Amino acid sequence: MLRKYGSGSIIAALAFSFLAISVQPGTAEDTTLRGSSDALRTVPDNAAEIRFSYAPLVKRIAPAVVNVYAARQVKQRRSPFAGDPFFERFFGRGAFGGQARQRTARSLGSGVIVGVDGIVITNHHVIKDADQVKVALSDGREFEAEIKLIDKKSDLAVLKVDTQEDFPVVQLGDSEDLEVGDLVLAIGNPFGVGQTVTSGIVSALARSQAGIKDFGFFVQTDASINPGNSGGALIDMTGRLIGVNTAIYTRSGGSNGIGFAVPSNMVRVVLQSVRQGSDKLLRPWIGADFQAVTSDIADSLGLDRPRGALVAGVASGGPAEGAELKVGDVILMIDGKPVQHVNALGYRLATAGLGRVVDLTVLSRGERRKLKLALNEAPEVPERNVTQVTGRTPFTGATFANLSPRVAQEVGLSTSSTGVVVLAVDNGSPAARFGFRKNDILVAVNDVPIKDTGILSQVASGESSGWGFIIERGGRRLRQFVR
């Protein structure tokens, strides 16, 4: 079970110890342990090093890790028995409640100050649908915060503290420099008991099976992460932020030593968007669809193991076609950085940045090729023209929009999809009763092809003794007729 955590914190003291290995200087074993070219990665070889402490590092970083409080108004559902004369006769008027009432739902998570002007990075799920957000510093002071950007795909959000004073910050590190086995600290507010520090190592990189939709490139750590750590800092031994703690894999609800953090390089891209005045993160569009490389596919292509992203479709006139990508090609690297799996492709493209031309290493027809790919915004052609249908139709209560490459990218559909897509469906509406779901594509109504929302509005406004329609869902076409 995967939990994305945004409420609480536990004071967990991790005992960290080293295994003392007895080696004589100058022996082969000594070279193995101490001969690394990276002086920062060594095994302690004396009593002074074994007794080292994280305290100086924590004292420097902890003031920049904050608590994030979010509140939103939630309408309580009215009991189906409320107002029923039969039940009110036996149980009394008001026993089942009257009109739907409002209640305040609160969530608690963590955040990291990354700008002296009060810019805070946290998780989207911590402040999701919040009407009010507050940030509490480690010294007890609280500030109102404004939501500057949310990015659901990466589960990141950026807040701005409403004050003019300067704040302590955590500098961003380069998550590409991480190696499995590197020491890390997780700082947050698990279970709401107060700021807590846990230690561990980087357990794995480029994790894709964390179960978080639309994002598959996590830093995995065994540092204890619990409810309330969401949005907190994962820092390296230089005191730099190398990840934002997001989720844990658990069967009990507590930490089992498998935690996931969004890499700092993804955080950097989100922050750049805010600094440029954008309230959303625009990702590069390449005009192609991809699928995973399985073991069988890898064998058939001559790959030593499953890796890369297999091109499953190329949109006409898109950047992929311009780069001469073909169906069946496998993208192995972008700018020399490996594409470990299909979920890593989106991360590599997002962190490469818009407006650039990147170098692709592609396996094509058994040969490796170098290609140039331009990273541009997805076009919004045709315009989305968001529309709601009214009247006595099966479509009433659904919100529709024209499909363009940008809309398709936003909702996670194939960039070659065309027509009209369902953006939302109101609970209890006719559209909900007749089975419409978010991201359905309405293909035809009463044998009329629905190419845009204008045609839909025109067809839905006419008189009809019945409604026959076709929707596309997950690559399948479903037909329905209602009177």
Secondary structure, 3 states (H helix, E strand, C coil): CEEECCCCCCCCCCCCCCCCCCCCCCCHHHHHHHCCCCCCCCCCCCHHHHCCCCHHHHHHHHHHEEEEEEEEEEECCCCCCCCCHHHHHHHCCCCCCCCCCEEEEEEEEEEEEEECCCEEEEEHHHHCCCCEEEEECCCCCEEEEEEEEEECCCCEEEEEECCCCCCCCCCECCHHHCCCCCEEEEEECHHHCCCEEEEEEEEEEEECCCCCCCCCCEEEECCCCCCCCCCCEEECCCCCEEEEEEEEECCCCCCCCCEEEEEHHHHHHHHHHHHCCCCCCCCEECCEEEEECCHHHHHHHCCCCCCCEEEEEECCCCHHHHCCCCCCCEEEEECCEECCCHHHHHHHHHHHCCCCEEEEEEEECCEEEEEEEECEECCCCCCCCCEECCCCCCCCCEEEEECCHHHHHHHCCCCCCCCEEEEEECCCCHHHHCCCCCCCEEEEECCEECCCHHHHHHHHCCCCCCEEEEEEECCEEEEEEEC
